[in-house]
Amino acid sequence: WGPFFPALVCLGLYTAARIAEQVRAGIEALPKGQVEAASALGLSGYPTYRYVIVPQALRLTIPSLTSEVMGIYKNTSVALTIGLMELTAQARQISEATFQTFTAFGAATLVYLALALIAYQGMALIDRAVRIPG
């Protein structure tokens, strides 16, 4: 567990910063008239963002968040530098011990592929759920 928690914290902070920037860009992409319309309806700051701005911004940022989820899988290989044996490192270790390189890396590839497809399908469901009709 020694290298796991530092890797978790570092990857979590890195990903959180990237997602925050993507959400900020989605908010800034909305026209200023949205805030003005919410103000005209009598909404203050927090309800304006909760009910008007953030739902629209998230609809804009779902595609980039999908690529961010895929990037998390790629970025986990960085955890190897602090000693965490992630999937690729485990495959390399199995390959060196058993001399079955194709089998070890083939299994790792299938696991990565399955995880990526599950994440993609999950994000596609979210995208369909928040899509603007029409």
C-alpha positions as CSV (number, residue, x, y, z in Angstrom):
1,W,0.0,0.0,0.0
2,G,3.0,2.3,0.3
3,P,3.2,3.6,-3.2
4,F,-0.6,3.3,-3.8
5,F,-1.7,6.3,-1.8
6,P,0.8,8.8,-3.2
7,A,-0.1,7.6,-6.7
8,L,-3.8,8.0,-5.9
9,V,-3.3,11.5,-4.5
10,C,-1.1,12.7,-7.4
11,L,-3.2,11.2,-10.2
12,G,-6.3,12.5,-8.4
13,L,-5.0,16.1,-8.1
14,Y,-3.7,16.1,-11.7
15,T,-7.0,14.8,-13.1
16,A,-9.1,17.2,-10.9
17,A,-7.1,20.2,-12.2
18,R,-7.7,19.1,-15.8
19,I,-11.4,18.5,-15.2
20,A,-11.8,21.8,-13.4
21,E,-10.2,23.6,-16.4
22,Q,-12.5,21.8,-18.8
23,V,-15.6,22.7,-16.8
24,R,-14.4,26.3,-16.6
25,A,-14.0,26.4,-20.3
26,G,-17.5,25.0,-20.7
27,I,-18.9,27.7,-18.4
28,E,-17.1,30.4,-20.3
29,A,-18.4,29.0,-23.6
30,L,-21.9,29.9,-22.7
31,P,-23.3,33.2,-23.7
32,K,-23.5,36.0,-21.1
33,G,-27.2,36.2,-21.8
34,Q,-27.8,33.0,-19.8
35,V,-26.7,34.7,-16.6
36,E,-28.7,37.8,-17.5
37,A,-31.8,35.8,-18.2
38,A,-31.5,34.0,-14.9
39,S,-31.0,37.3,-13.1
40,A,-34.1,38.6,-14.8
41,L,-36.1,35.6,-13.5
42,G,-35.0,36.5,-10.0
43,L,-32.3,33.9,-9.5
44,S,-29.3,34.8,-7.4
45,G,-25.7,33.6,-7.8
46,Y,-25.9,30.0,-6.6
47,P,-29.2,29.0,-8.1
48,T,-28.2,30.6,-11.4
49,Y,-25.1,28.3,-11.6
50,R,-27.0,25.3,-10.2
51,Y,-30.0,25.4,-12.4
52,V,-28.9,27.3,-15.5
53,I,-25.2,27.5,-16.1
54,V,-23.7,24.2,-14.8
55,P,-26.2,21.9,-16.5
56,Q,-25.5,23.6,-19.9
57,A,-21.8,23.6,-19.3
58,L,-21.7,19.9,-18.5
59,R,-23.5,19.1,-21.7
60,L,-20.7,20.9,-23.5
61,T,-17.9,19.2,-21.6
62,I,-19.0,15.6,-21.7
63,P,-17.0,14.7,-24.9
64,S,-13.8,16.2,-23.4
65,L,-14.5,14.4,-20.0
66,T,-14.8,11.1,-22.0
67,S,-11.3,11.6,-23.3
68,E,-10.1,12.5,-19.8
69,V,-11.5,9.2,-18.4
70,M,-9.5,7.4,-21.2
71,G,-6.4,9.5,-20.2
72,I,-6.6,8.2,-16.6
73,Y,-5.8,4.7,-17.9
74,K,-2.8,6.1,-19.8
75,N,-1.6,8.1,-16.8
76,T,-1.6,5.2,-14.4
77,S,1.6,4.0,-16.0
78,V,3.3,7.1,-14.5
79,A,2.7,5.4,-11.1
80,L,5.4,2.9,-12.0
81,T,8.0,5.6,-11.4
82,I,7.3,5.6,-7.7
83,G,7.2,1.8,-7.4
84,L,3.5,0.9,-7.9
85,M,3.2,-2.2,-9.9
86,E,0.4,-1.3,-12.3
87,L,-1.0,-3.5,-15.1
88,T,1.8,-3.0,-17.7
89,A,4.5,-3.4,-15.1
90,Q,2.8,-6.6,-13.9
91,A,2.7,-7.9,-17.5
92,R,6.4,-7.1,-17.9
93,Q,7.3,-8.9,-14.6
94,I,5.2,-12.0,-15.7
95,S,6.9,-11.9,-19.1
96,E,10.4,-11.9,-17.5
97,A,9.6,-14.7,-15.1
98,T,7.8,-17.0,-17.6
99,F,9.1,-16.0,-21.0
100,Q,5.5,-15.8,-22.2
101,T,5.7,-12.2,-23.5
102,F,2.8,-12.5,-25.9
103,T,0.5,-14.1,-23.4
104,A,1.3,-11.6,-20.6
105,F,1.0,-8.5,-22.7
106,G,-2.0,-9.9,-24.6
107,A,-3.9,-10.4,-21.3
108,A,-2.9,-6.8,-20.2
109,T,-4.1,-5.5,-23.5
110,L,-7.4,-7.2,-23.2
111,V,-7.9,-5.9,-19.6
112,Y,-7.1,-2.3,-20.8
113,L,-9.5,-2.8,-23.8
114,A,-12.3,-4.0,-21.5
115,L,-11.8,-1.1,-19.1
116,A,-11.7,1.4,-21.9
117,L,-14.9,0.0,-23.5
118,I,-16.7,0.0,-20.2
119,A,-15.7,3.6,-19.5
120,Y,-16.7,4.6,-23.0
121,Q,-20.1,3.0,-22.8
122,G,-20.7,4.6,-19.4
123,M,-19.8,8.0,-20.8
124,A,-22.0,7.4,-23.8
125,L,-24.9,6.6,-21.5
126,I,-24.3,9.9,-19.6
127,D,-24.0,11.8,-22.9
128,R,-27.4,10.4,-24.0
129,A,-29.0,11.2,-20.7
130,V,-27.9,14.8,-20.7
131,R,-28.2,15.5,-24.4
132,I,-30.5,18.3,-25.4
133,P,-33.5,16.9,-27.3
134,G,-33.8,17.7,-31.0
